[in-house]
Amino acid sequence: MKSVLVVIVSILMFGCTAPIVQVNLPNLEKSTNYQIGDLRPQSEKESEIFSISITNDAYGTYRQGDQTNPGPLRILQHRIHEKFSDNGKLPDVKVHHFVTYMNLQSELRRGVLGGVLGGVVGSVIASSTQKYGVDGIAELVSQDEFEAFEDEYKRALYTETENPNKVSVLTVYIDAEIDGKRKFIKTMTPTRLENQPDKIPVVVAIETAIAYYLDQYKA
């Protein structure tokens, strides 16, 4: 019974019924009139639990959808405005993909089977995102890599090299173009921020992805 409750509580906390997370963005009004093109598939804006069956390969993986207020695209819009507003002309931006996935597979399975999650969260993932104040990975990917997954849940998975202790993670993809220059990035951050207990993991994941994406361009 305890194992069943673990699964149910986890779904309620992280699945489609998760509440909207409020994000405090100082000076948000300054970017209100600036618009960027939203070309994302409708599904990327919506939450989805890929499977609740522990025997399914998709078990414990989720698409988060636009679960922040302001939404991920609005946060991106504001950060672009901050970066380029001193240039005299704001860039033309088109967003093809901006989607967040959560992978709790290992943690939920260990809970159901009565195991204990081991490892120190934040030190068991490759740390290429340290400059953003969080342990995780950040890399450029291609559209072909992203679209090669026949099953969407596989975009939430990680390799043993990326995450050897299989901690729960949030993976964010951004595929967008700024003034015609298109970049596609992927970041992965832990869902438990032991060194930043006051931070909300999904907000950290989104902001980390945006910061890494914008690092690909000079202001």
C-alpha positions as CSV (number, residue, x, y, z in Angstrom):
1,M,0.0,0.0,0.0
2,K,2.9,2.4,0.8
3,S,4.4,1.8,-2.6
4,V,1.1,2.6,-4.3
5,L,0.8,5.8,-2.3
6,V,4.4,6.8,-3.4
7,V,3.4,6.5,-7.0
8,I,0.1,8.3,-6.6
9,V,1.6,11.2,-4.7
10,S,4.4,11.5,-7.3
11,I,1.9,11.7,-10.1
12,L,-0.1,14.3,-8.3
13,M,3.0,16.4,-7.6
14,F,4.7,16.2,-11.0
15,G,2.1,15.0,-13.5
16,C,-0.7,16.7,-15.4
17,T,-2.3,18.0,-12.3
18,A,0.7,20.0,-11.1
19,P,-0.1,23.6,-10.2
20,I,1.1,26.6,-12.2
21,V,4.4,27.9,-10.7
22,Q,4.6,31.6,-10.3
23,V,7.8,33.2,-11.5
24,N,9.0,36.6,-10.3
25,L,10.7,38.5,-13.1
26,P,11.8,42.0,-12.2
27,N,11.0,44.7,-14.8
28,L,8.8,42.3,-16.8
29,E,6.8,45.2,-18.1
30,K,9.7,46.5,-20.1
31,S,9.5,43.6,-22.6
32,T,5.7,43.6,-22.9
33,N,5.6,45.2,-26.3
34,Y,8.4,43.0,-27.7
35,Q,7.0,39.9,-29.6
36,I,8.7,36.7,-30.6
37,G,7.3,34.0,-33.0
38,D,5.8,30.9,-31.3
39,L,6.1,28.1,-33.9
40,R,6.0,25.3,-31.3
41,P,3.8,22.2,-31.8
42,Q,0.7,22.6,-29.6
43,S,1.6,19.4,-27.6
44,E,4.8,21.1,-26.2
45,K,2.5,23.6,-24.4
46,E,0.6,20.8,-22.7
47,S,1.4,18.4,-19.9
48,E,1.4,14.6,-20.4
49,I,2.2,11.6,-18.2
50,F,3.7,9.1,-20.7
51,S,2.9,6.0,-18.5
52,I,1.9,5.1,-15.0
53,S,2.7,1.4,-15.5
54,I,5.9,0.4,-13.8
55,T,6.6,-2.2,-16.4
56,N,6.4,0.3,-19.3
57,D,9.6,1.8,-20.6
58,A,8.0,5.2,-20.5
59,Y,7.1,4.9,-16.8
60,G,8.1,7.9,-14.7
61,T,8.6,10.3,-17.6
62,Y,6.5,13.4,-18.2
63,R,6.1,16.4,-20.5
64,Q,5.8,19.4,-18.3
65,G,4.0,21.8,-20.6
66,D,3.7,25.5,-19.9
67,Q,3.4,25.2,-16.2
68,T,4.9,28.5,-15.2
69,N,3.4,32.0,-15.0
70,P,4.7,33.8,-17.0
71,G,5.2,30.9,-19.4
72,P,8.5,29.6,-20.7
73,L,8.2,31.5,-23.9
74,R,7.4,34.8,-22.1
75,I,10.5,34.2,-19.9
76,L,12.6,33.7,-23.0
77,Q,11.1,36.8,-24.6
78,H,12.1,38.9,-21.5
79,R,15.6,37.5,-21.3
80,I,16.2,38.2,-25.0
81,H,14.9,41.8,-24.4
82,E,17.4,42.1,-21.5
83,K,20.3,40.9,-23.6
84,F,19.7,42.9,-26.7
85,S,17.8,46.0,-25.6
86,D,20.9,48.2,-25.6
87,N,21.7,47.5,-29.2
88,G,19.1,49.9,-30.5
89,K,17.2,47.2,-32.4
90,L,15.7,44.0,-30.9
91,P,16.2,40.8,-32.9
92,D,13.6,38.9,-34.9
93,V,13.1,35.6,-33.0
94,K,11.2,32.4,-34.0
95,V,10.9,29.6,-31.6
96,H,10.4,26.1,-33.2
97,H,10.7,24.0,-30.0
98,F,10.8,24.9,-26.3
99,V,9.8,21.9,-24.2
100,T,10.6,20.5,-20.7
101,Y,10.6,16.9,-19.7
102,M,10.9,15.3,-16.3
103,N,12.4,11.8,-15.7
104,L,11.6,10.3,-12.3
105,Q,11.9,6.7,-13.4
106,S,14.7,5.5,-11.1
107,E,13.4,7.3,-8.1
108,L,9.8,6.0,-8.5
109,R,10.9,2.5,-9.2
110,R,13.2,2.4,-6.2
111,G,10.3,3.7,-4.1
112,V,7.9,1.1,-5.3
113,L,10.4,-1.7,-4.8
114,G,11.3,-0.4,-1.3
115,G,14.8,0.8,-2.2
116,V,16.5,4.0,-1.1
117,L,17.6,6.6,-3.5
118,G,21.4,6.9,-3.3
119,G,24.0,9.4,-4.4
120,V,24.4,13.0,-3.7
121,V,22.0,15.0,-5.9
122,G,23.9,17.7,-7.8
123,S,27.3,16.0,-7.9
124,V,26.4,12.9,-9.8
125,I,25.5,14.6,-13.1
126,A,28.2,15.9,-15.5
127,S,28.7,19.5,-14.5
128,S,28.9,21.7,-17.6
129,T,26.3,24.1,-16.3
130,Q,28.2,25.2,-13.2
131,K,28.5,28.7,-14.5
132,Y,24.7,29.0,-14.2
133,G,24.8,28.0,-10.5
134,V,23.5,24.5,-10.9
135,D,25.0,21.1,-11.6
136,G,23.9,19.5,-14.9
137,I,24.7,19.2,-18.5
138,A,24.3,21.6,-21.5
139,E,25.0,20.8,-25.1
140,L,24.1,21.7,-28.6
141,V,22.0,19.1,-30.5
142,S,20.5,18.9,-34.0
143,Q,17.0,18.8,-35.2
144,D,17.6,15.3,-36.6
145,E,18.7,14.0,-33.2
146,F,15.5,15.5,-31.6
147,E,13.2,14.1,-34.2
148,A,14.9,10.7,-34.3
149,F,13.1,9.5,-31.2
150,E,10.0,7.6,-32.5
151,D,8.6,7.7,-28.9
152,E,8.4,11.1,-27.4
153,Y,9.2,9.9,-23.8
154,K,12.7,9.0,-25.0
155,R,13.6,12.7,-25.1
156,A,13.4,12.6,-21.3
157,L,15.9,9.8,-21.0
158,Y,19.6,10.1,-20.1
159,T,22.8,8.0,-20.7
160,E,24.8,6.4,-17.9
161,T,27.6,8.8,-18.7
162,E,25.3,11.8,-18.2
163,N,23.7,10.6,-15.0
164,P,25.5,7.6,-13.6
165,N,23.5,7.6,-10.3
166,K,20.2,8.0,-12.1
167,V,19.0,11.0,-10.1
168,S,15.7,12.5,-11.2
169,V,16.1,15.2,-13.8
170,L,14.4,17.9,-15.9
171,T,15.5,18.1,-19.5
172,V,14.8,21.2,-21.6
173,Y,15.1,21.6,-25.3
174,I,15.1,25.0,-27.1
175,D,15.2,25.2,-30.9
176,A,15.0,28.8,-32.0
177,E,16.4,31.3,-34.4
178,I,17.6,34.9,-33.7
179,D,17.8,37.1,-36.8
180,G,17.9,33.9,-38.9
181,K,20.7,32.1,-36.9
182,R,19.2,28.9,-35.6
183,K,20.5,27.0,-32.6
184,F,19.2,23.9,-30.9
185,I,20.2,23.2,-27.3
186,K,19.5,20.7,-24.6
187,T,20.1,21.1,-20.8
188,M,19.6,18.6,-18.0
189,T,19.3,19.6,-14.3
190,P,18.4,17.7,-11.1
191,T,14.9,17.9,-9.7
192,R,16.4,18.3,-6.2
193,L,18.5,21.4,-5.6
194,E,20.1,20.6,-2.2
195,N,22.4,23.6,-2.4
196,Q,19.5,25.9,-3.4
197,P,16.5,24.8,-1.3
198,D,14.8,28.2,-2.0
199,K,14.7,27.6,-5.7
200,I,12.0,25.9,-7.7
201,P,13.6,23.2,-9.9
202,V,11.4,23.7,-13.0
203,V,12.2,27.4,-12.9
204,V,15.9,26.7,-12.5
205,A,15.7,24.3,-15.4
206,I,14.0,26.8,-17.7
207,E,16.3,29.7,-16.8
208,T,19.4,27.5,-17.1
209,A,18.3,26.4,-20.6
210,I,17.6,30.0,-21.7
211,A,20.9,31.2,-20.3
212,Y,22.8,28.5,-22.2
213,Y,20.8,29.2,-25.4
214,L,21.5,32.9,-25.3
215,D,25.2,32.2,-24.7
216,Q,25.3,31.0,-28.3
217,Y,24.8,34.6,-29.4
218,K,26.7,37.8,-28.9
219,A,24.7,40.8,-27.7
